[in-house]
Amino acid sequence: MTNSLTSNLRPRTCRACGKKFDYPVKGNAATRHHCADCVAVPVETRKIMERLNNRITQLENQLRRLQQKPAGGP
């Protein structure tokens, strides 16, 4: 059984910017929830970015569902 750090890498999505990143990477500042770039952003700003990212994701999903609905009506 290997115990290396690389065998435990998990693809993650940053809550603030939506970027995909691997976690944990030795020597990288990334956390479970934020990529290395967003970790450096002040907490208050990062919280706003998270809310905006969530809203954008919701709108994208809603748009995707609307596009999949067949057009109906007279």
CYANA upper distance limits for C-alpha pairs under 8 A (distance plus 0.5 A):
  2 THR  CA      7 SER  CA      8.06
  3 ASN  CA      7 SER  CA      7.73
  4 SER  CA      8 ASN  CA      7.85
  5 LEU  CA      9 LEU  CA      7.48
  5 LEU  CA     24 PRO  CA      7.91
  5 LEU  CA     25 VAL  CA      7.97
  5 LEU  CA     26 LYS  CA      8.00
  6 THR  CA     24 PRO  CA      8.42
  6 THR  CA     25 VAL  CA      7.84
  8 ASN  CA     24 PRO  CA      7.87
  9 LEU  CA     22 ASP  CA      6.46
  9 LEU  CA     23 TYR  CA      5.81
  9 LEU  CA     24 PRO  CA      6.18
  9 LEU  CA     25 VAL  CA      7.69
 10 ARG  CA     22 ASP  CA      6.03
 10 ARG  CA     23 TYR  CA      5.83
 10 ARG  CA     24 PRO  CA      7.65
 11 PRO  CA     20 LYS  CA      7.25
 11 PRO  CA     21 PHE  CA      6.21
 11 PRO  CA     22 ASP  CA      5.05
 11 PRO  CA     23 TYR  CA      6.83
 12 ARG  CA     20 LYS  CA      6.13
 12 ARG  CA     21 PHE  CA      5.78
 12 ARG  CA     22 ASP  CA      6.35
 12 ARG  CA     23 TYR  CA      7.02
 12 ARG  CA     32 ARG  CA      7.78
 12 ARG  CA     33 HIS  CA      7.97
 13 THR  CA     18 GLY  CA      6.02
 13 THR  CA     19 LYS  CA      6.06
 13 THR  CA     20 LYS  CA      4.99
 13 THR  CA     21 PHE  CA      6.72
 13 THR  CA     33 HIS  CA      7.72
 13 THR  CA     34 HIS  CA      8.05
 13 THR  CA     35 CYS  CA      8.27
 14 CYS  CA     18 GLY  CA      5.24
 14 CYS  CA     19 LYS  CA      5.86
 14 CYS  CA     20 LYS  CA      6.90
 14 CYS  CA     21 PHE  CA      7.88
 14 CYS  CA     33 HIS  CA      6.06
 14 CYS  CA     34 HIS  CA      5.03
 14 CYS  CA     35 CYS  CA      5.89
 14 CYS  CA     38 CYS  CA      8.43
 15 ARG  CA     33 HIS  CA      6.34
 15 ARG  CA     34 HIS  CA      6.45
 15 ARG  CA     50 GLU  CA      6.00
 15 ARG  CA     53 ASN  CA      7.72
 15 ARG  CA     54 ASN  CA      8.48
 16 ALA  CA     34 HIS  CA      7.16
 16 ALA  CA     38 CYS  CA      7.26
 16 ALA  CA     46 ARG  CA      6.48
 16 ALA  CA     47 LYS  CA      7.83
 16 ALA  CA     49 MET  CA      5.47
 16 ALA  CA     50 GLU  CA      4.69
 16 ALA  CA     51 ARG  CA      8.34
 16 ALA  CA     53 ASN  CA      6.72
 17 CYS  CA     38 CYS  CA      7.83
 17 CYS  CA     49 MET  CA      7.35
 17 CYS  CA     50 GLU  CA      7.71
 17 CYS  CA     53 ASN  CA      6.97
 18 GLY  CA     53 ASN  CA      7.42
 19 LYS  CA     35 CYS  CA      7.77
 20 LYS  CA     35 CYS  CA      8.43
 21 PHE  CA     35 CYS  CA      6.97
 23 TYR  CA     30 ALA  CA      7.58
 23 TYR  CA     31 THR  CA      7.70
 23 TYR  CA     32 ARG  CA      7.09
 24 PRO  CA     28 ASN  CA      8.15
 24 PRO  CA     30 ALA  CA      7.97
 24 PRO  CA     31 THR  CA      8.01
 24 PRO  CA     32 ARG  CA      8.13
 25 VAL  CA     30 ALA  CA      8.36
 28 ASN  CA     36 ALA  CA      7.16
 29 ALA  CA     35 CYS  CA      8.11
 29 ALA  CA     36 ALA  CA      5.47
 29 ALA  CA     39 VAL  CA      7.52
 30 ALA  CA     34 HIS  CA      6.29
 30 ALA  CA     35 CYS  CA      5.10
 30 ALA  CA     36 ALA  CA      4.58
 30 ALA  CA     37 ASP  CA      8.20
 30 ALA  CA     39 VAL  CA      6.96
 31 THR  CA     35 CYS  CA      6.98
 31 THR  CA     36 ALA  CA      7.90
 31 THR  CA     39 VAL  CA      7.95
 34 HIS  CA     38 CYS  CA      6.34
 34 HIS  CA     39 VAL  CA      6.39
 35 CYS  CA     39 VAL  CA      6.76
 36 ALA  CA     40 ALA  CA      7.60
 37 ASP  CA     41 VAL  CA      7.89
 38 CYS  CA     46 ARG  CA      7.57
 41 VAL  CA     45 THR  CA      7.12
 41 VAL  CA     46 ARG  CA      6.57
 42 PRO  CA     46 ARG  CA      6.63
 43 VAL  CA     47 LYS  CA      6.66
 44 GLU  CA     48 ILE  CA      7.10
 45 THR  CA     49 MET  CA      6.72
 46 ARG  CA     50 GLU  CA      6.61
 47 LYS  CA     51 ARG  CA      6.87
 48 ILE  CA     52 LEU  CA      6.71
 49 MET  CA     53 ASN  CA      6.46
 50 GLU  CA     54 ASN  CA      6.60
 51 ARG  CA     55 ARG  CA      6.73
 52 LEU  CA     56 ILE  CA      6.62
 53 ASN  CA     57 THR  CA      6.66
 54 ASN  CA     58 GLN  CA      6.71
 55 ARG  CA     59 LEU  CA      6.70
 56 ILE  CA     60 GLU  CA      6.61
 57 THR  CA     61 ASN  CA      6.67
 58 GLN  CA     62 GLN  CA      6.63
 59 LEU  CA     63 LEU  CA      6.55
 60 GLU  CA     64 ARG  CA      6.62
 61 ASN  CA     65 ARG  CA      6.74
 62 GLN  CA     66 LEU  CA      6.73
 63 LEU  CA     67 GLN  CA      6.65
 64 ARG  CA     68 GLN  CA      6.84
 65 ARG  CA     69 LYS  CA      7.00
